[in-house]
Amino acid sequence: NDYSGFTMAAMNLEGAVFASPEVKQRSGDVVCSMLYYRPFDAWAPQSEWTQQMPEGESVECVAVGASWVAVATSQRRLRIFTSSGLETHISMIP
């Protein structure tokens, strides 16, 4: 764990992705699962991005490729993002 609550990560030559699971606090508040991507060779200033998952959907696994980031979630969804943060595909995992 770290200050941001990241518990998983993946990296390649282009960048790194980090994720935190959803957390239910004692007060009953929910801190949604978060995805953070940081490219190593930024093509533009501040080209890193974050994506908050919907409440009730927690990131369980991350992967990164040359131009994509993939996330498997607790709702059996596979979410694919471009390296610039655009979500392009959502599929159900059997």
Contacts in CASP RR format, 6 or more apart in sequence:
PFRMAT RR
TARGET T0000
AUTHOR 0000-0000-0000
METHOD contacts of the structure
MODEL  1
NDYSGFTMAAMNLEGAVFASPEVKQRSGDVVCSMLYYRPFDAWAPQSEWT
QQMPEGESVECVAVGASWVAVATSQRRLRIFTSSGLETHISMIP
1 7 0 8 1.000
4 18 0 8 1.000
4 20 0 8 1.000
4 34 0 8 1.000
4 36 0 8 1.000
5 20 0 8 1.000
6 18 0 8 1.000
6 19 0 8 1.000
6 20 0 8 1.000
6 36 0 8 1.000
7 19 0 8 1.000
7 20 0 8 1.000
7 21 0 8 1.000
8 18 0 8 1.000
8 19 0 8 1.000
8 59 0 8 1.000
8 61 0 8 1.000
8 62 0 8 1.000
9 16 0 8 1.000
9 17 0 8 1.000
9 18 0 8 1.000
9 19 0 8 1.000
9 62 0 8 1.000
10 16 0 8 1.000
10 17 0 8 1.000
10 62 0 8 1.000
10 63 0 8 1.000
10 64 0 8 1.000
11 17 0 8 1.000
11 64 0 8 1.000
12 64 0 8 1.000
12 65 0 8 1.000
12 66 0 8 1.000
13 40 0 8 1.000
14 39 0 8 1.000
14 40 0 8 1.000
14 41 0 8 1.000
14 64 0 8 1.000
14 65 0 8 1.000
14 66 0 8 1.000
14 67 0 8 1.000
14 83 0 8 1.000
15 37 0 8 1.000
15 38 0 8 1.000
15 39 0 8 1.000
15 40 0 8 1.000
15 64 0 8 1.000
15 83 0 8 1.000
16 37 0 8 1.000
16 38 0 8 1.000
16 40 0 8 1.000
16 64 0 8 1.000
17 35 0 8 1.000
17 36 0 8 1.000
17 37 0 8 1.000
17 38 0 8 1.000
17 62 0 8 1.000
17 63 0 8 1.000
17 64 0 8 1.000
17 69 0 8 1.000
18 35 0 8 1.000
18 36 0 8 1.000
18 37 0 8 1.000
18 38 0 8 1.000
18 62 0 8 1.000
19 33 0 8 1.000
19 34 0 8 1.000
19 35 0 8 1.000
19 36 0 8 1.000
19 59 0 8 1.000
19 62 0 8 1.000
19 71 0 8 1.000
20 33 0 8 1.000
20 34 0 8 1.000
20 59 0 8 1.000
21 33 0 8 1.000
21 58 0 8 1.000
21 59 0 8 1.000
21 60 0 8 1.000
22 30 0 8 1.000
22 31 0 8 1.000
22 32 0 8 1.000
22 33 0 8 1.000
22 53 0 8 1.000
22 55 0 8 1.000
22 56 0 8 1.000
22 57 0 8 1.000
22 58 0 8 1.000
22 74 0 8 1.000
23 30 0 8 1.000
23 31 0 8 1.000
24 30 0 8 1.000
24 31 0 8 1.000
25 31 0 8 1.000
30 55 0 8 1.000
30 56 0 8 1.000
32 52 0 8 1.000
32 53 0 8 1.000
32 54 0 8 1.000
32 55 0 8 1.000
32 56 0 8 1.000
33 52 0 8 1.000
33 53 0 8 1.000
33 56 0 8 1.000
33 57 0 8 1.000
33 58 0 8 1.000
33 59 0 8 1.000
33 73 0 8 1.000
34 50 0 8 1.000
34 51 0 8 1.000
34 52 0 8 1.000
34 53 0 8 1.000
34 59 0 8 1.000
35 50 0 8 1.000
35 51 0 8 1.000
35 52 0 8 1.000
35 53 0 8 1.000
35 59 0 8 1.000
35 62 0 8 1.000
35 69 0 8 1.000
35 71 0 8 1.000
35 81 0 8 1.000
36 48 0 8 1.000
36 49 0 8 1.000
36 50 0 8 1.000
37 48 0 8 1.000
37 49 0 8 1.000
37 50 0 8 1.000
37 64 0 8 1.000
37 69 0 8 1.000
37 81 0 8 1.000
37 83 0 8 1.000
37 85 0 8 1.000
38 48 0 8 1.000
39 47 0 8 1.000
39 48 0 8 1.000
39 83 0 8 1.000
42 48 0 8 1.000
47 84 0 8 1.000
49 84 0 8 1.000
49 85 0 8 1.000
51 81 0 8 1.000
51 85 0 8 1.000
51 87 0 8 1.000
53 59 0 8 1.000
53 71 0 8 1.000
53 73 0 8 1.000
56 74 0 8 1.000
56 75 0 8 1.000
57 73 0 8 1.000
57 74 0 8 1.000
57 75 0 8 1.000
57 77 0 8 1.000
58 73 0 8 1.000
58 74 0 8 1.000
59 71 0 8 1.000
59 72 0 8 1.000
59 73 0 8 1.000
59 74 0 8 1.000
60 72 0 8 1.000
60 73 0 8 1.000
60 74 0 8 1.000
61 71 0 8 1.000
61 72 0 8 1.000
62 69 0 8 1.000
62 70 0 8 1.000
62 71 0 8 1.000
62 72 0 8 1.000
63 69 0 8 1.000
63 70 0 8 1.000
64 70 0 8 1.000
65 83 0 8 1.000
66 83 0 8 1.000
67 82 0 8 1.000
67 83 0 8 1.000
68 80 0 8 1.000
68 81 0 8 1.000
68 82 0 8 1.000
68 83 0 8 1.000
69 80 0 8 1.000
69 81 0 8 1.000
69 82 0 8 1.000
69 83 0 8 1.000
69 85 0 8 1.000
70 78 0 8 1.000
70 79 0 8 1.000
70 80 0 8 1.000
70 81 0 8 1.000
71 78 0 8 1.000
71 79 0 8 1.000
71 80 0 8 1.000
71 81 0 8 1.000
72 78 0 8 1.000
72 93 0 8 1.000
73 79 0 8 1.000
76 92 0 8 1.000
76 93 0 8 1.000
76 94 0 8 1.000
77 90 0 8 1.000
77 91 0 8 1.000
77 92 0 8 1.000
77 93 0 8 1.000
78 89 0 8 1.000
78 90 0 8 1.000
78 91 0 8 1.000
78 92 0 8 1.000
78 93 0 8 1.000
79 87 0 8 1.000
79 89 0 8 1.000
79 90 0 8 1.000
80 87 0 8 1.000
80 88 0 8 1.000
80 89 0 8 1.000
80 90 0 8 1.000
80 91 0 8 1.000
81 87 0 8 1.000
81 88 0 8 1.000
82 88 0 8 1.000
END
